Amino acid sequence: MQNTHKYKRINKLSGLINGMIISQDCTMNALGSGLPQVITAHSKEKAAKTFLENYWNDYQTHYLPYMKRFLPEFIQHAQTRGIIYLVIDGSQMGNKHIALMVSMVYKNRSIPLCWTVKKGGKGHFTAKMHCELVEQVQEYFGKVFPKDKPVILLGDGEFDSTDLQDVCKDAGWGYVFRTACNTVMYENGDAFKAQQLSIDSHQNGQDHIFIKSIEFTKERYKNVNFLYLHDPKYEEAIPLISNLEEAKDIIEAYDRRYSIECLFKDLKSTSFKLHKTRLKSAYAIANVIMVAAFAFTLLVKLGTKYEHHPIRPYVQRTRPDQTVWSIYFFACALLKHLLWEGIDFEFSFQFSKFSMNSS
């Protein structure tokens, strides 16, 4: 009986994912539309909400086994030069909740790995909560990450606590975090702040200042490297702290932090509209994020599978003077094409024989 209920929940989850992908929305009406049962629209909406609020359904039960299975394939296709970049950031969900998420950089997007949801606005997560979420990622995926690939955690200014730095160092991870311009640091015992420094790139030919082995904050936290980046693509100079030894590695790593902002944009405004959810409990919102994470990763897998396939010109007009679509937007357009033409496909990394004929 227990297995019967388990399979029913999995079937229902599949239906919700289908509804979200096709409708590109997270309303109960959109999610319920993917359920295969021949029941009224009202009943489908009710079934969708019941699933999201049911305590038998959660991240550990559904998404974690899926991600453990497919994370090696995502890592293999990530195109990050053999480095596993993780990004931590928060984003508003609905009008009263916020999600804190750790994702893995994948091409020019991110793959959701782990998240937590609470009531409040951005910035309401404490340093302790940051550490707990990163420790969860280490617990869940530490043995999945290949031992020969370095892991680097990236974060914006709210994640520069010494506690989180310790969590990264204890796991053997690298990190690059932004810090505040008025943070007190020490070089050879002399205090300084980033806002006191200036970079004249015309004189020294560089766009940064790099200082090794500073002491961070008034705690005098040791063995931290400081980089003050003034790149024209950023509106203002950016102070960074890291345990990476080379300035170029710190700069390259931080450039990838913005992948999570692209992910949040995909999960929210450009696709699934998670920011408009009317769900009222953190638990249900965490579950609707799970449905969106499934939908997003399945589409990314589809896009990866056909990224270099002869079908692409039938889906997207490419020109050398224009930016190519992200893997995610290509996948969305590809799915519409496959469905419209009645062509069989699979959401997998394994490439099977493909036919241009309708099925």
VEXDREN-638247 format. One line per field, with one value per residue (C-alpha): residue number from 1; residue in three letters; x negated, z, y negated. Coordinates in pm, whole numbers. Each point is the difference from the previous one (the first is absolute). Example, Ala and Ser with C-alpha at 12.3 -4.5 7.8 and 13.67 -1.06 7.14 Angstrom:
pos = [1, 2]
code = [ala, ser]
east = [-1230, -137]
up = [780, -66]
north = [450, -344]
END
This chain:
pos = [1, 2, 3, 4, 5, 6, 7, 8, 9, 10, 11, 12, 13, 14, 15, 16, 17, 18, 19, 20, 21, 22, 23, 24, 25, 26, 27, 28, 29, 30, 31, 32, 33, 34, 35, 36, 37, 38, 39, 40, 41, 42, 43, 44, 45, 46, 47, 48, 49, 50, 51, 52, 53, 54, 55, 56, 57, 58, 59, 60, 61, 62, 63, 64, 65, 66, 67, 68, 69, 70, 71, 72, 73, 74, 75, 76, 77, 78, 79, 80, 81, 82, 83, 84, 85, 86, 87, 88, 89, 90, 91, 92, 93, 94, 95, 96, 97, 98, 99, 100, 101, 102, 103, 104, 105, 106, 107, 108, 109, 110, 111, 112, 113, 114, 115, 116, 117, 118, 119, 120, 121, 122, 123, 124, 125, 126, 127, 128, 129, 130, 131, 132, 133, 134, 135, 136, 137, 138, 139, 140, 141, 142, 143, 144, 145, 146, 147, 148, 149, 150, 151, 152, 153, 154, 155, 156, 157, 158, 159, 160, 161, 162, 163, 164, 165, 166, 167, 168, 169, 170, 171, 172, 173, 174, 175, 176, 177, 178, 179, 180, 181, 182, 183, 184, 185, 186, 187, 188, 189, 190, 191, 192, 193, 194, 195, 196, 197, 198, 199, 200, 201, 202, 203, 204, 205, 206, 207, 208, 209, 210, 211, 212, 213, 214, 215, 216, 217, 218, 219, 220, 221, 222, 223, 224, 225, 226, 227, 228, 229, 230, 231, 232, 233, 234, 235, 236, 237, 238, 239, 240, 241, 242, 243, 244, 245, 246, 247, 248, 249, 250, 251, 252, 253, 254, 255, 256, 257, 258, 259, 260, 261, 262, 263, 264, 265, 266, 267, 268, 269, 270, 271, 272, 273, 274, 275, 276, 277, 278, 279, 280, 281, 282, 283, 284, 285, 286, 287, 288, 289, 290, 291, 292, 293, 294, 295, 296, 297, 298, 299, 300, 301, 302, 303, 304, 305, 306, 307, 308, 309, 310, 311, 312, 313, 314, 315, 316, 317, 318, 319, 320, 321, 322, 323, 324, 325, 326, 327, 328, 329, 330, 331, 332, 333, 334, 335, 336, 337, 338, 339, 340, 341, 342, 343, 344, 345, 346, 347, 348, 349, 350, 351, 352, 353, 354, 355, 356, 357, 358, 359]
code = [met, gln, asn, thr, his, lys, tyr, lys, arg, ile, asn, lys, leu, ser, gly, leu, ile, asn, gly, met, ile, ile, ser, gln, asp, cys, thr, met, asn, ala, leu, gly, ser, gly, leu, pro, gln, val, ile, thr, ala, his, ser, lys, glu, lys, ala, ala, lys, thr, phe, leu, glu, asn, tyr, trp, asn, asp, tyr, gln, thr, his, tyr, leu, pro, tyr, met, lys, arg, phe, leu, pro, glu, phe, ile, gln, his, ala, gln, thr, arg, gly, ile, ile, tyr, leu, val, ile, asp, gly, ser, gln, met, gly, asn, lys, his, ile, ala, leu, met, val, ser, met, val, tyr, lys, asn, arg, ser, ile, pro, leu, cys, trp, thr, val, lys, lys, gly, gly, lys, gly, his, phe, thr, ala, lys, met, his, cys, glu, leu, val, glu, gln, val, gln, glu, tyr, phe, gly, lys, val, phe, pro, lys, asp, lys, pro, val, ile, leu, leu, gly, asp, gly, glu, phe, asp, ser, thr, asp, leu, gln, asp, val, cys, lys, asp, ala, gly, trp, gly, tyr, val, phe, arg, thr, ala, cys, asn, thr, val, met, tyr, glu, asn, gly, asp, ala, phe, lys, ala, gln, gln, leu, ser, ile, asp, ser, his, gln, asn, gly, gln, asp, his, ile, phe, ile, lys, ser, ile, glu, phe, thr, lys, glu, arg, tyr, lys, asn, val, asn, phe, leu, tyr, leu, his, asp, pro, lys, tyr, glu, glu, ala, ile, pro, leu, ile, ser, asn, leu, glu, glu, ala, lys, asp, ile, ile, glu, ala, tyr, asp, arg, arg, tyr, ser, ile, glu, cys, leu, phe, lys, asp, leu, lys, ser, thr, ser, phe, lys, leu, his, lys, thr, arg, leu, lys, ser, ala, tyr, ala, ile, ala, asn, val, ile, met, val, ala, ala, phe, ala, phe, thr, leu, leu, val, lys, leu, gly, thr, lys, tyr, glu, his, his, pro, ile, arg, pro, tyr, val, gln, arg, thr, arg, pro, asp, gln, thr, val, trp, ser, ile, tyr, phe, phe, ala, cys, ala, leu, leu, lys, his, leu, leu, trp, glu, gly, ile, asp, phe, glu, phe, ser, phe, gln, phe, ser, lys, phe, ser, met, asn, ser, ser]
east = [0, -284, -166, 332, 29, -365, 53, 321, -190, -272, 261, 165, -337, -63, 335, -79, -338, 173, 255, -271, -209, 293, 170, -321, 178, 21, 367, 199, 201, -320, -148, 324, 42, -280, 175, 124, 320, 330, 130, 128, -239, 92, -94, -332, -80, 88, -215, -298, 27, 49, -318, -206, 129, -30, -283, -70, -133, -324, -348, -159, 265, 11, -264, -305, -5, 55, -283, -239, 63, -46, -249, -302, 147, 63, -360, -127, 183, -45, -279, -175, -353, 19, 96, 326, 130, 278, 193, 202, 262, 351, 308, 353, 272, 356, 53, -90, -270, -360, -198, -368, -153, -329, -34, -273, -123, 93, -105, 147, 271, 21, 144, 199, -161, 146, 224, 193, 295, 109, 235, -159, -188, -343, -276, 204, -220, -268, -363, 94, 268, -251, -236, 275, 108, -358, -61, 311, -145, -324, 189, 223, -247, -349, -46, 159, -246, -302, -305, -222, 213, -37, 316, 31, 291, 100, 215, 87, -62, 233, -193, -345, 22, -304, 224, 83, -366, -77, 266, -164, -353, 101, 144, -306, 200, -110, 218, 44, 232, 71, -45, 98, -209, -20, -110, -311, -297, -365, -316, -314, 185, 119, 375, 159, 336, 75, 160, -337, -166, -4, -89, -151, 4, -154, -317, -56, 190, 210, 362, -55, -200, -98, -126, -89, 32, 201, 182, 372, 219, -73, 1, -337, 107, -321, -112, 247, -89, 153, 71, 144, 146, 80, 120, 196, 276, 84, 153, -233, -318, 61, -192, -44, -142, -118, -228, -104, -364, 16, 175, 109, 171, 190, 114, 110, 184, 190, 111, 193, 196, 257, 115, 229, 166, 72, 142, 228, 112, 85, 187, 188, 65, -95, 157, 171, 96, -95, -9, 377, 92, 290, -100, -14, -223, -377, 34, 233, -216, -308, 193, 110, -367, -72, 249, -162, -348, 111, 152, -307, -255, 202, 7, -374, -62, 211, -189, -336, 99, 89, -233, -220, 256, 103, 347, -121, 24, 365, 59, -228, -142, -367, -226, -368, 69, 268, -14, 113, 296, -74, 35, 325, 170, -110, 158, 330, 17, -113, 272, 268, -145, -13, 357, 129, -167, 94, -361, -92, -259, -137, -109, -336, -369, -26, 36, 218, 66, 195, 247, 123, 320, 317, 90]
up = [0, 88, -340, -172, 164, -88, -369, -2, 143, -264, -276, 138, 20, -365, -90, 185, -174, -334, 80, 99, -312, -240, 173, 103, 322, 364, 77, 125, -322, -208, 208, 15, -377, -36, 205, -217, 194, -166, 277, 16, -16, 359, 114, -183, 173, 335, -72, -88, 321, 209, -145, 79, 358, 67, 245, -182, -286, 40, -138, 170, -132, -362, -119, 194, -149, -347, 35, 149, -304, -262, 161, -152, -347, 75, 120, -313, -231, 211, -213, 301, -71, 249, 291, 193, 70, 256, 64, 307, -15, 111, -193, 83, -50, 10, 192, 347, -32, -112, -123, 71, -268, -91, -370, -225, -297, -325, -325, 37, 243, 339, 112, 328, 259, 339, 150, 304, 31, 281, 57, -43, -247, -159, 257, 268, -6, 268, -40, 189, -259, -280, 162, 62, -365, -129, 249, -137, -350, 130, 173, -298, -286, 149, -113, -339, -88, -175, 228, -279, -63, 224, 150, 34, 178, -119, 178, 25, 290, 256, -12, 108, 361, 151, 99, -363, -92, 263, -143, -344, 132, 211, -312, -209, -217, -148, 40, -145, 182, -50, 308, 98, -102, 364, 139, 213, -110, 99, -209, 204, 303, -172, -27, -331, -177, -365, -35, 80, -300, -358, -321, -292, -278, -242, 207, 101, -279, 248, 105, 355, 321, 151, 356, 142, 360, 150, 332, -50, 219, 357, 85, -182, -187, -165, -334, -218, -340, -105, -353, -95, -349, -219, -327, -243, -22, 365, 102, 296, 141, 175, 313, 16, 258, -83, 92, -366, -59, -344, -88, -343, 162, 241, -283, -222, 287, 103, -359, 25, 308, -221, -133, 302, -83, -347, 171, 226, -301, -186, 298, 48, -257, -328, 66, 303, 185, 345, 131, -51, 189, 241, 216, 364, 169, -31, -36, -300, -162, 43, -180, -288, -38, -19, -283, -180, 59, -160, -294, -45, 16, -234, -256, 44, -59, -316, -123, 74, -188, -320, 38, -294, -188, -362, 128, 157, -317, -25, 347, 19, -257, 85, -126, 81, 102, 255, 342, -3, 222, 338, 26, 190, -255, -280, 190, 40, -373, -86, 212, -181, -334, 95, 129, -298, -248, 197, 36, 274, 254, 345, 293, 34, -60, -195, -370, -185, -372, -108, -283, -172, -85, 201, 228]
north = [0, -240, 60, -59, -343, -70, 69, -203, -297, 39, 14, -310, -179, 89, -151, -324, -26, 55, -270, -248, 63, -29, -294, -182, -94, 111, -61, 296, -13, 24, 281, 195, -21, 254, 269, 288, 70, -82, -227, -356, -297, -84, 350, -22, -330, 152, 307, -221, -200, 314, 149, -312, -15, 375, 78, 329, -210, -190, -63, 302, 239, -112, -247, 120, 356, -145, -252, 257, 216, -270, -239, 185, -60, -366, -33, 174, -244, -314, -154, -152, 125, 284, -226, 39, -349, -27, -321, -97, -273, -92, -110, -107, 261, -125, -322, 125, 267, 31, 298, 57, 223, 162, 76, 140, -203, 174, -166, -352, 109, 174, 333, -12, 227, -86, -269, -109, -237, -230, -288, -341, -216, 22, -17, 176, 310, 5, 110, 315, 81, -59, 248, 257, -2, 33, 283, 172, -22, 149, 281, 80, -40, 13, 360, -73, -277, 157, -8, -129, -311, -308, -149, -378, -173, -347, -255, -366, -235, 158, 328, -121, 124, 167, 293, 73, -36, 263, 233, -27, 51, 301, 165, -83, -240, -327, -308, -348, -239, -364, -216, -355, -298, -113, 339, -39, 213, 13, 25, 56, -134, -320, -49, -94, 1, 64, -342, -158, 165, -124, 177, -186, 256, -246, -11, 362, 176, 197, -12, 121, -18, 334, 36, 340, 118, -280, 21, -32, -225, -97, 371, 12, 312, 118, 140, -187, -144, -332, -118, -338, 33, -300, 147, -224, 262, -65, -331, -40, 151, 333, 111, 378, 239, 350, 288, 41, -84, -163, -326, 130, 299, -225, -228, 289, 166, -313, -60, 326, -108, -170, 336, 35, -332, 142, 310, -203, -201, 322, 144, -324, -271, 170, 340, 145, -321, 132, -357, -18, 314, -44, 292, -106, 256, 27, 379, -22, -269, 221, 275, -221, -100, 373, 42, -295, 147, 326, -186, -219, 282, 222, -282, -59, 371, -17, -306, 163, 313, -188, -301, 105, 207, -78, -85, -326, -215, 107, -145, -302, -235, -47, -277, -60, -360, 91, 160, 363, 84, 149, 375, -53, -228, 230, 292, -185, -76, 352, 158, -202, 108, 368, -3, -195, 236, 312, 114, 249, -117, 80, -218, 171, -54, 325, -70, 247, 30, -305, -14, -315, 186, -51, 289]
END
